[in-house]
Amino acid sequence: NACYIMTGDHLDYLLAVLNSQAITWYSYVTNMNKTGVGDVQVGGQNIATFPIPFYDANKIELIELAELANSIINKNINLPFIDSKIEGLVSMIYGFTSEETNFLHSFVSSLRKSI
């Protein structure tokens, strides 16, 4: 058993990116460790390899992404609406096409159905 604690600035941004469909897909295609029931087991060494875009406080979409993550934490807003906005911003940050975004959505949806 292990517990990882992260500190520092922009953890809300990191929270949104790490919980995105893009990172879910990435964790499965890179054969990340899984638990007995198939959940991804994320360790510090795994996070270090994730392709997480650098946080730039001058980019309005990154600020908005962090604010959306905070609204989920504070339970202020409709979760499906926020999830959709976060996924759209993450897709924009990574530069995904609409086809790639649709692929990620389909992949994660089918993954959730199989669990």
MARPAKE-495963 format. One record per atom (N, C-alpha, C, O): residue number from 1; x, y negated, z. Coordinates in steps of 0.001 Angstrom, whole numbers. Example, Ala and Ser with C-alpha at 12.3 -4.5 7.8 and 13.67 -1.06 7.14 Angstrom:
residues 2
resi c1 c2 c3
1 13190 5690 7800
1 12300 4500 7800
1 13200 3300 7800
1 14236 3319 8465
2 12850 2250 7080
2 13670 1060 7140
2 12900 -30 7870
2 13409 -1138 8039
end
This chain:
residues 115
resi c1 c2 c3
1 839 1182 0
1 0 0 0
1 877 -1235 0
1 1962 -1248 581
2 393 -2265 -656
2 1149 -3510 -726
2 189 -4678 -761
2 -964 -4547 -1172
3 671 -5790 -336
3 -111 -7025 -374
3 800 -8118 -906
3 1915 -8306 -419
4 317 -8831 -1902
4 1093 -9924 -2476
4 380 -11226 -2164
4 -835 -11340 -2326
5 1141 -12194 -1720
5 587 -13506 -1407
5 1277 -14522 -2295
5 2504 -14578 -2366
6 471 -15319 -2968
6 1028 -16350 -3834
6 760 -17708 -3215
6 -314 -17957 -2669
7 1731 -18567 -3306
7 1578 -19930 -2822
7 2033 -20875 -3921
7 2655 -20455 -4897
8 1724 -22128 -3759
8 2192 -23123 -4714
8 1055 -23883 -5351
8 -109 -23754 -4969
9 1422 -24671 -6320
9 454 -25499 -7034
9 -222 -24695 -8146
9 324 -23706 -8635
10 -1391 -25126 -8525
10 -2119 -24609 -9688
10 -2558 -23155 -9556
10 -2657 -22445 -10557
11 -2819 -22709 -8338
11 -3295 -21338 -8147
11 -4684 -21142 -8731
11 -5032 -20035 -9143
12 -5490 -22211 -8770
12 -6819 -22110 -9368
12 -6710 -21834 -10868
12 -7480 -21044 -11415
13 -5766 -22475 -11520
13 -5508 -22223 -12938
13 -5073 -20768 -13138
13 -5574 -20075 -14024
14 -4145 -20325 -12311
14 -3652 -18955 -12388
14 -4775 -17952 -12144
14 -4849 -16924 -12817
15 -5643 -18247 -11187
15 -6792 -17391 -10897
15 -7663 -17217 -12136
15 -8063 -16100 -12465
16 -7954 -18312 -12817
16 -8804 -18246 -14003
16 -8150 -17425 -15112
16 -8808 -16595 -15740
17 -6874 -17651 -15353
17 -6184 -16921 -16420
17 -6063 -15436 -16080
17 -6307 -14583 -16934
18 -5688 -15123 -14842
18 -5505 -13717 -14458
18 -6805 -12921 -14492
18 -6779 -11702 -14655
19 -7936 -13598 -14338
19 -9229 -12911 -14366
19 -9902 -12994 -15727
19 -11082 -12664 -15852
20 -9182 -13422 -16732
20 -9760 -13580 -18065
20 -9786 -12258 -18825
20 -9101 -11298 -18469
21 -10591 -12237 -19876
21 -10676 -11061 -20738
21 -9346 -10801 -21430
21 -8994 -9649 -21685
22 -8606 -11860 -21735
22 -7307 -11701 -22399
22 -6345 -10899 -21529
22 -5660 -10005 -22027
23 -6288 -11203 -20260
23 -5381 -10490 -19361
23 -5906 -9080 -19076
23 -5119 -8152 -18896
24 -7232 -8917 -19035
24 -7793 -7569 -18878
24 -7348 -6687 -20037
24 -6876 -5568 -19834
25 -7504 -7201 -21252
25 -7076 -6454 -22431
25 -5572 -6170 -22374
25 -5146 -5039 -22603
26 -4783 -7179 -22074
26 -3325 -7041 -22022
26 -2908 -5960 -21026
26 -2002 -5171 -21297
27 -3567 -5933 -19887
27 -3199 -4951 -18864
27 -3490 -3524 -19324
27 -2787 -2593 -18930
28 -4508 -3345 -20146
28 -4827 -2004 -20638
28 -3920 -1582 -21785
28 -3523 -418 -21851
29 -3588 -2484 -22678
29 -2746 -2091 -23817
29 -1286 -1930 -23428
29 -521 -1308 -24164
30 -888 -2472 -22296
30 494 -2300 -21843
30 618 -1136 -20867
30 1664 -949 -20247
31 -450 -356 -20732
31 -455 826 -19863
31 -58 519 -18427
31 729 1239 -17813
32 -615 -554 -17910
32 -352 -901 -16522
32 -856 213 -15608
32 -1784 938 -15965
33 -256 350 -14448
33 -667 1379 -13489
33 -2153 1272 -13183
33 -2708 177 -13095
34 -2785 2432 -13023
34 -4214 2453 -12713
34 -4443 3271 -11449
34 -3662 4163 -11119
35 -5526 2951 -10749
35 -5898 3712 -9561
35 -6590 4994 -9999
35 -6773 5224 -11195
36 -6974 5824 -9048
36 -7657 7074 -9348
36 -8986 6898 -10049
36 -9431 7805 -10752
37 -9640 5747 -9879
37 -10924 5504 -10536
37 -10770 4665 -11797
37 -11767 4288 -12414
38 -9528 4367 -12187
38 -9297 3660 -13441
38 -9102 2166 -13330
38 -8870 1503 -14341
39 -9190 1613 -12126
39 -8949 179 -11963
39 -7472 -116 -12180
39 -6611 703 -11858
40 -7190 -1280 -12722
40 -5802 -1677 -12931
40 -5182 -2025 -11588
40 -5779 -2728 -10773
41 -3989 -1525 -11375
41 -3262 -1780 -10134
41 -2156 -2784 -10452
41 -1156 -2439 -11080
42 -2341 -4009 -10020
42 -1426 -5084 -10384
42 -416 -5312 -9273
42 -783 -5529 -8118
43 846 -5261 -9628
43 1915 -5547 -8685
43 2680 -6780 -9127
43 2477 -7291 -10228
44 3539 -7239 -8282
44 4333 -8423 -8589
44 5137 -8279 -9870
44 5256 -9232 -10640
45 5692 -7090 -10105
45 6479 -6873 -11314
45 5610 -6953 -12562
45 6106 -7318 -13628
46 4319 -6617 -12454
46 3415 -6715 -13600
46 3095 -8164 -13928
46 3121 -8566 -15091
47 2799 -8937 -12911
47 2434 -10336 -13132
47 3584 -11095 -13776
47 3361 -11992 -14588
48 4799 -10743 -13420
48 5964 -11427 -13988
48 6040 -11255 -15503
48 6644 -12083 -16184
49 5436 -10191 -16043
49 5484 -9950 -17488
49 4258 -10485 -18226
49 4243 -10490 -19457
50 3233 -10934 -17507
50 2030 -11440 -18166
50 2359 -12695 -18977
50 3100 -13560 -18510
51 1814 -12795 -20178
51 2051 -13990 -21000
51 1120 -15133 -20576
51 133 -15423 -21252
52 1442 -15766 -19471
52 597 -16836 -18936
52 1132 -18174 -19423
52 2291 -18506 -19172
53 293 -18952 -20122
53 749 -20256 -20607
53 1152 -21173 -19450
53 516 -21182 -18396
54 2201 -21929 -19664
54 2680 -22877 -18671
54 1603 -23919 -18392
54 946 -24406 -19312
55 1427 -24253 -17125
55 425 -25252 -16745
55 967 -26638 -17033
55 2027 -27011 -16530
56 253 -27396 -17832
56 618 -28774 -18158
56 -509 -29671 -17679
56 -1606 -29648 -18237
57 -243 -30459 -16649
57 -1279 -31307 -16045
57 -1788 -32377 -16997
57 -2790 -33029 -16703
58 -1123 -32573 -18127
58 -1573 -33564 -19101
58 -2593 -32996 -20083
58 -3196 -33744 -20852
59 -2786 -31698 -20062
59 -3749 -31078 -20975
59 -5095 -30971 -20278
59 -5234 -30266 -19278
60 -6067 -31662 -20804
60 -7384 -31757 -20180
60 -8051 -30389 -20050
60 -8759 -30143 -19073
61 -7835 -29486 -21027
61 -8487 -28174 -20947
61 -7938 -27348 -19783
61 -8664 -26534 -19213
62 -6679 -27544 -19428
62 -6116 -26819 -18287
62 -6676 -27351 -16975
62 -6935 -26587 -16045
63 -6859 -28652 -16909
63 -7467 -29253 -15716
63 -8898 -28754 -15575
63 -9331 -28397 -14480
64 -9638 -28730 -16696
64 -11020 -28252 -16666
64 -11078 -26783 -16255
64 -11966 -26383 -15501
65 -10141 -25982 -16746
65 -10092 -24568 -16389
65 -9895 -24398 -14886
65 -10564 -23576 -14260
66 -8988 -25164 -14312
66 -8745 -25097 -12868
66 -9981 -25531 -12087
66 -10313 -24926 -11067
67 -10660 -26568 -12555
67 -11874 -27037 -11874
67 -12981 -25991 -11941
67 -13718 -25812 -10971
68 -13109 -25300 -13068
68 -14118 -24246 -13194
68 -13820 -23097 -12237
68 -14729 -22553 -11610
69 -12555 -22734 -12129
69 -12179 -21675 -11182
69 -12531 -22093 -9763
69 -13021 -21281 -8979
70 -12286 -23346 -9433
70 -12635 -23846 -8101
70 -14131 -23805 -7859
70 -14563 -23525 -6741
71 -14936 -24079 -8885
71 -16386 -24054 -8699
71 -16875 -22641 -8405
71 -17858 -22463 -7686
72 -16197 -21636 -8954
72 -16551 -20251 -8632
72 -16174 -19950 -7189
72 -16953 -19356 -6444
73 -14980 -20361 -6806
73 -14521 -20129 -5433
73 -15484 -20763 -4441
73 -15821 -20164 -3419
74 -15919 -21965 -4744
74 -16823 -22698 -3849
74 -18284 -22337 -4051
74 -19155 -22852 -3350
75 -18560 -21446 -5016
75 -19920 -20969 -5308
75 -20892 -22113 -5584
75 -22015 -22133 -5080
76 -20436 -23053 -6387
76 -21255 -24229 -6675
76 -22114 -24087 -7926
76 -23116 -24790 -8055
77 -21753 -23203 -8846
77 -22386 -23215 -10158
77 -22708 -21793 -10617
77 -22152 -20821 -10105
78 -23610 -21689 -11586
78 -24032 -20441 -12212
78 -22822 -19665 -12742
78 -22106 -20160 -13613
79 -22590 -18468 -12231
79 -21406 -17686 -12578
79 -21325 -17305 -14058
79 -20261 -17496 -14648
80 -22378 -16778 -14701
80 -22247 -16434 -16122
80 -21888 -17646 -16988
80 -21109 -17524 -17933
81 -22449 -18798 -16670
81 -22134 -20013 -17421
81 -20663 -20371 -17251
81 -19981 -20685 -18226
82 -20177 -20323 -16019
82 -18782 -20654 -15733
82 -17850 -19641 -16390
82 -16849 -20022 -16996
83 -18173 -18357 -16274
83 -17348 -17325 -16915
83 -17212 -17582 -18413
83 -16123 -17469 -18975
84 -18312 -17924 -19043
84 -18304 -18190 -20473
84 -17419 -19389 -20807
84 -16653 -19349 -21770
85 -17522 -20439 -20023
85 -16689 -21628 -20249
85 -15215 -21308 -20021
85 -14356 -21747 -20787
86 -14922 -20548 -18974
86 -13531 -20174 -18701
86 -12968 -19363 -19864
86 -11858 -19628 -20325
87 -13728 -18374 -20343
87 -13249 -17552 -21457
87 -12999 -18403 -22701
87 -12026 -18182 -23422
88 -13872 -19370 -22949
88 -13675 -20262 -24092
88 -12406 -21088 -23962
88 -11663 -21255 -24930
89 -12159 -21603 -22766
89 -10945 -22391 -22538
89 -9692 -21528 -22618
89 -8682 -21951 -23181
90 -9750 -20323 -22060
90 -8591 -19424 -22133
90 -8300 -19083 -23596
90 -7140 -19069 -24009
91 -9334 -18812 -24372
91 -9145 -18523 -25793
91 -8500 -19703 -26508
91 -7631 -19518 -27361
92 -8920 -20904 -26165
92 -8353 -22104 -26770
92 -6886 -22273 -26360
92 -6046 -22612 -27193
93 -6581 -22041 -25092
93 -5209 -22189 -24604
93 -4265 -21215 -25308
93 -3142 -21574 -25661
94 -4731 -19978 -25511
94 -3905 -18979 -26188
94 -3928 -19141 -27710
94 -3115 -18536 -28408
95 -4846 -19947 -28224
95 -4934 -20149 -29664
95 -5600 -19004 -30401
95 -5297 -18757 -31568
96 -6518 -18291 -29722
96 -7211 -17172 -30351
96 -8206 -17664 -31393
96 -8821 -18718 -31236
97 -8354 -16886 -32453
97 -9396 -17157 -33436
97 -10728 -16670 -32866
97 -10756 -15999 -31834
98 -11821 -17005 -33532
98 -13128 -16535 -33059
98 -13212 -15013 -33160
98 -13857 -14373 -32329
99 -12567 -14429 -34170
99 -12561 -12972 -34303
99 -11818 -12327 -33132
99 -12266 -11315 -32592
100 -10703 -12902 -32746
100 -9938 -12366 -31614
100 -10717 -12508 -30309
100 -10716 -11605 -29472
101 -11374 -13643 -30149
101 -12191 -13866 -28953
101 -13331 -12861 -28897
101 -13612 -12298 -27839
102 -13990 -12634 -30030
102 -15076 -11648 -30085
102 -14558 -10242 -29794
102 -15227 -9460 -29118
103 -13369 -9919 -30302
103 -12771 -8616 -30024
103 -12550 -8435 -28526
103 -12896 -7392 -27970
104 -11975 -9442 -27869
104 -11730 -9357 -26426
104 -13029 -9158 -25665
104 -13102 -8342 -24747
105 -14060 -9913 -26054
105 -15356 -9793 -25387
105 -15916 -8379 -25557
105 -16398 -7780 -24596
106 -15851 -7851 -26772
106 -16353 -6492 -27026
106 -15545 -5454 -26261
106 -16106 -4511 -25702
107 -14231 -5629 -26236
107 -13364 -4688 -25526
107 -13709 -4641 -24044
107 -13888 -3562 -23479
108 -13801 -5807 -23416
108 -14080 -5861 -21976
108 -15494 -5373 -21686
108 -15716 -4704 -20677
109 -16457 -5696 -22554
109 -17832 -5221 -22357
109 -17892 -3699 -22404
109 -18549 -3080 -21567
110 -17213 -3090 -23376
110 -17224 -1627 -23464
110 -16467 -1007 -22294
110 -16826 73 -21825
111 -15450 -1668 -21833
111 -14695 -1188 -20671
111 -15573 -1178 -19425
111 -15551 -223 -18649
112 -16343 -2240 -19240
112 -17234 -2327 -18075
112 -18333 -1277 -18135
112 -18742 -749 -17101
113 -18814 -971 -19329
113 -19861 44 -19472
113 -19344 1435 -19143
113 -20098 2292 -18683
114 -18053 1656 -19382
114 -17485 2986 -19144
114 -17140 3226 -17676
114 -16839 4353 -17282
115 -17182 2180 -16878
115 -16827 2323 -15452
115 -18059 2609 -14632
115 -17968 2762 -13414
end
